Amino acid sequence: MKAELLPTETSSALRASHADRDRVVDMLAVAAGEGRITAEELDERVAAALSARTLGELAALTADLPGEAGAAPAKDVVRIEQQGASTLRADDWAVPRHMEVVSAWGHVTLDFSSAVITHDTLRIDLDMSGGTLRLITRPGVLVDADSLVMGYGRTKVRPARDPAAPVVLRVEIHGRLSMGRLEVRPPRRWFAR
C-alpha cells in the first residue's frame, strides 16, 4: 500500500530547482551581512543549500531567520497602477526584481527598513505625474536615480546613516516623474521621552 503525503509534506518533498537553491543562498548572504549568522554558519548552510535535493531541505536552512520562514517568495515583476490613490509596501514585504509603477496624482511608498530582500537589484520603471515616490532605506540599500527624467519635479535624497555598510540592494529608478517628487530617506528616529 502506497503512503499518501499530506499537503505540507508534498511541498517540502518537491525537488528543488537551481533557482530555488540560488534564492536560499541569497537569503543566507543577506542574513550573514546583517549579522544574523556567522561566517562559518554561512559556509555550512551554503554548502547544504547547493547540495539540497528538496524544498524541505532548503526551508530548514532559513527556518530560524526572521521573516524568511513564512515570507512569500519574491515575485519577479510587480505592477502598481493607480490614479489619485496611495500605495504602501512596508513591514516584511518581499522585494521583487522589477517594479512597474504607473501613478497619476497619487503617492507610492516603498519601505525597505524591514523588507525581505532576496535579489541584489530592484529596477523600478516609473511613469508618475503629480505624486510622490518615497523610498525609506536602511544601511546597505543604495538608490540610483540617474536614469530618471524629471519634469517640474523635485528630488530629495538623504544619505544613509551607515555609508560603510555592505550593499544588499541596489534600487535603479528609470522612467519619468513630472510635477512630482522623489524622496529617499532613512526611517525616522523616535526618541523616548
C-alpha positions, 0 to 999 in steps of 0.5 A: 500500500502506497503512503499518501503525503499530506499537503505540507509534506508534498511541498517540502518533498518537491525537488528543488530547482537551481533557482530555488537553491540560488534564492536560499543562498541569497537569503543566507548572504543577506542574513550573514551581512546583517549579522544574523549568522556567522561566517562559518554558519554561512559556509555550512548552510551554503554548502547544504543549500547547493547540495539540497535535493528538496524544498524541505531541505532548503526551508530548514536552512532559513527556518530560524531567520526572521521573516524568511520562514513564512515570507512569500517568495519574491515575485519577479515583476510587480505592477502598481497602477493607480490614479489619485490613490496611495500605495504602501509596501512596508513591514516584511514585504518581499522585494521583487526584481522589477517594479512597474509603477504607473501613478497619476496624482497619487503617492507610492511608498516603498519601505525597505527598513524591514523588507525581505530582500532576496535579489541584489537589484530592484529596477523600478520603471516609473511613469508618475505625474503629480505624486510622490515616490518615497523610498525609506532605506536602511544601511546597505540599500543604495538608490540610483536615480540617474536614469530618471527624467524629471519634469517640474519635479523635485528630488530629495535624497538623504544619505544613509546613516551607515555609508560603510555598510555592505550593499544588499540592494541596489534600487535603479529608478528609470522612467519619468516623474513630472510635477512630482517628487522623489524622496529617499530617506532613512526611517525616522528616529523616535526618541523616548521621552 
